[in-house]
Amino acid sequence: MQTRPSPQPSITRTAARLSVAPMMDWTDRHCRRFHREISHGALLYTEMVTAPAVIHGDRARLLDFAPAEHPVALQLGGSDPAELRKAARIAADWGYDEINLNCGCPSDRVQSGAFGAVLMKTPGLVADCVAAMAEVSGVEVTVKCRIGVDDQTPAEALPAFVETVAAAGVRRFIIHARKAWLQGLSPRENREVPPLDYPLVLATKRAYPHLHISLNGGVGSLADAVALLAEGLDGVMVGRAAYHEPWNILGGADAALFGLPGPASAFAVAEAMRPYIASHLAGGGRLHQISRHMLGLFHGRPGARGWRRALSEGASAEGAGLALYDAALADVARA
């Protein structure tokens, strides 16, 4: 169980200037450990974990994380206030720096469970959920949402949602600047097809200056994030770009946004990951479990294709270890 005391909320809010989005099958503990080697300042999120899974499942597998991952937030999925209260109480013992409620995922699985983006239709229920979570969490409870769903008019739905949920005590919202279509579009299409509406998110910040508002959706570079912050937003959350081009997004973030010295190079990050990989292998883990998150480390640089090929083709083989990793890194250095 994680027992390290978590930072104060002010530290977490500072970290939220740039955060890496919760992404299913991607932002596991190995991915977060890798991203933390690139940026010490950014806020990292877990994959979404459902409240029933926390209550009834393998809690260590679902909730364990390393102290080096701080500041790190847990994202919960659910729509039953009593269940979410139980899950938040359990998670409190793990020492997360924030607990976030998912009100934005459009997948069939979350729709069938009446949570995720479908919660945009019931802000009163969301208010009940976050109030129940806040009673027991011990850390800030936040909400990640869309600007609306289906036939809702975002300019009306988003302010109504934010106002209702804020009245229940939430002071920090991460807003994915696209509407979600729950019928007719796949989760992937919901990340790409509905148009982005950055002006609406910016208007929401102006309308509720006392709230901490982060924007998510379509941010493809650190420069994009810096520009959005300059427009008055409190934070920017980056998803797929941070995963596929981690150095390009996170490599300069500490210097640009947090006043911290960042790693000298992508090579320095790869070297810093070596002891972590060695420890994982010594404990019976597989190289692929870590290296799959590192394929984009050298994106756009000479040798990037060979690095990806070596790790994607060889790391899952029986007995693959540091020799393969070191050889792939040496090939990039030569390139």
N, C-alpha and C positions, 0 to 999 in steps of 0.2 A: 504494500500500500504506500502511496506517495504521502509523505507527512511533512515535507518542507513547507514552512510558512510562505504564503503567497505575498507578492508585493501589494502595496497600498493601491486603492482604485486610481489615484492620480497617476501612478506609474503606468497602469494598464491603459488609461486614457491617452497618455502620451504615446504609448506603443501603437495605439489604434490609428495614429496618423497614417501608418501603412500596415495593412494586415494581409495575410494569405488566407483565402477563402477555404471554408470546409468543403472538401470534395471527396465523395464516396469512392473507396478503393484507392485513393491517392494519398490523402494527408494522414497516413498512419504515423506511428511513433518514429519509424525510421526516416520517413520523409521530413517530419518536423525536426528531427535531429540534424539532418542534412541542411535544411533551410536555416537552422539556427547558426550553423557554422558560417553561413554567408552573411547573415544579418543578426546582430545581437539586440537590435532595437525593435524590430517589427513584431507585431502580435500574431501568433500562430493559433490555428484552430484545429480541433480534432475533426475526424469524419463525424457526420451525424450519427448519434446513438439514440435509439428509441427508449422512452421511459420504461416500457415493460421489459426490455432487454436488460437495463440496469437493475431493475428490481428482481428479476427472476433468472438472469443469465450469469455467465462467468465474469464477475466484476473485475477481477484482476486483468483478464484479457482485454476487456472493453475499456477500462479506465486507467490502467497503469501508464505512467510516463516518467521520463527521467528529469531530475532537477534542472539539467542544462536546458530544457525546453522552455523554461519561464522567460517571458510571460506567455502563458498558453491558456486558451479558452476551450471549454467543453460545449459542444452544440448538442442539445437534446431535441428529439422529435416527439410530439404527442399532443393530445387535445383534451385530456382528462386532468383537471386541476389536482385531484387527489393523487393520481399516478405521478404527475410531474413533481408534486411536492415530495413524495417519497424518493423519487430519483434524485432530486436536487439535494435532499438531505443525505443520501448515500454518497453522492459525488462530493459533498462538502468535506468529507474525510480525506479525499485525495489531494486537496490543496490546489485546485484550479484557481486561476486568477479572475475568471469570469464564467458565467453560465449563460448560454445563448439559446433562445427558443427559435426553432426553424418555422418561419411562416412564409417560405418562399419556394420550396422545392415542388416542382410540378409532376413528379413521377407518378405512375399508376399505383405504385406501392403505398406512397403516402396518401394519395387520394382515397384509396380503399380504407385506410386507417383514419380518414377524416382529419388529417393534419397536413403540415406543409403549407403550400400556397392556398389551399382551400380555406385556410383560417382567415384570409383576407376578407372573406364574406361575413365573418362573425367576430368583429373586434371586441365585443363584450365578453365573449368566451376567452379570447386571448388575454384580456385584462384580468379575468379570474385566474387564468393559468399563471401569469407572471406574478400576480400578488401572492399566490400560494407558494411559488418557488422562492420568492424573496424572503418569505417568513423564515426559511430554514437554510438558505444557501450560504450566508455569511460573506458572500462577495456580490458584486454587481450583476444583476440580471439584465440582459440585453435582448433585442429582437432583431432578427434578419427577415426582411419582408420584400415583397414586390411593390410596384406602384399601383397594382390592381390585378384583377383576374377577369377573364371572359368578357362579358358585356359591361362591366363596370367602367365608368368614366374616371380615369386616373386622377384628374384634377379635383374630383369630388371624393373619390374613394380613399386616396392616400391621406389627405388631411383629416378625414373622419377617423380613419384607423389610427393615425399617430396621436390625435388628441385623446381618443378613448383609452389607448394603451398607456399613454403618458400619465393620464389621470390615476392609473393604478400604480404609478411609481417608477416606470421605466424612463430613464434619462438618456439612453444611448440606442440609436437605431442604425442598422446597416440596411440601406435601401438599394435593391437591385433595380436599376432604372429601366426595366422592361415590364410590360404587362405579361402575365402568364395565361396561356390558353390551355385550359385543363382538358378540353376535348378537341381532337383533331391535330394536335402537334405533339411530337415526341419530346422527351426532356432535352435532347440535343437541339431540336428545332426551337424550343423555348429559350435557349441561350443565344439564338442567332436570328430568328425570324421577326418576332415583334420588335418594332423600332425602339431604339434607346431614346429616353427623354431626360437628358441631363438638366435642362432648364427647370423641370418640375421638381427635381431633387434639390436644386439650388434654391428654388422658391420656397420649398419646405423649410430649409435652413433659415431663410430670412423670416419666415412666418413664425418660427419657433426658435428664436436665437438662444434660448436657455437650454435647448436640447443639443446633444452631441450627435451629429449626423455624418455618417460615412456613406460614400457612394460605391456601388459595385456594378459591374457590367461593362464589358467592352474596353477596359483599360489595358492597353497593350505595351506600355513602356513606363519606365520610371519618370520620364519627362512628362507623360500624360498625367501621372499622379501628382507631380509637383504643380503642374498647371491648374489642376482641379482644386488643390489645396489653396492656391493663390486666389481662387475665386470665392473663397470663404467657407468651404467645407472643412469639417473637423478631421475627417479621415477618408482614406481611399482603400478599398479592398480589391485585391487582384487575385484572379483565379487561375485559369488555364495558362495564361502567359507566364505567371510565376512558376508554374510547374514545368512547362516546356522550355522556358528560357530563364532558369533561376538566377544565373549570374547577371544577365542583362537587367533583370528587374530588381534584384535584391543586392547586387554587388556594390552599388553606389549609394544604397539607401541610408546606411548609418551616417555617412559623411553629409549627405544632402538634407536629411530630415531629423536626425537625432543627435548630431554633434558628437558622434562616436567614431573612433578609428575603425575602419572596416578591414577585411582581409586584403592582403596585397594583390592577390590574383586568384583566378579560378584554380590554378595549380596549387596555391596555398590551401584552398578549401579541400581539394582532393587529398592532399597530404594530411590535413587535419582530420579527415574522416578515417584514415587508415587505422588508428588504434581502436576506434569504435567498431570498425568492421572486424578487426582481429578478435576483439572480445566477443562479438556476436558469433563468429565462426567457432571460437573455442567453446561456446555454450551450446553448440549443436545446430546453430542457425545456418542458413544458406546465403551465399553471396548475392544471389538474385533478389532476395528480400530487401536488400538495401540498394543495390546498384540499379535496380529498375527505376528508382526515383532520381538517379544521377545522370541519366542518358543525355539530358539537355544542358549539362554544365558548361560545355564548350561550344554551345550553339553559335553559329556564325563565325567560328574561328577555324583556322587550318587544323586539320586532324579531327574535327568534330565527327565526321562520318565514320571514320575508323574506330573512334572511341565508342560510338553508339553500336556499331556492328559487333565489336569485340565483346561488349558487355551483354548486349541483347541475345547474341548467339551462344556465348560461352558460359555466362554466369549461372545459368540454371543447370548446367551439367553436374553430374555427381563428382564431388571432390574439387569443384572450382573454388579457388581461394585467392589469397593475396598475390600469388605468382601471376595469375591472369590479370588481376587488377593493376599490378605494377607494370606489367608488360603493356597494357592498354594505355596507361599514363605515359610511359616512356615513348610510345609511338606518337602521342599527341605532342610531346615535347620536341621530338625530332621534326615533326611537321611544322 
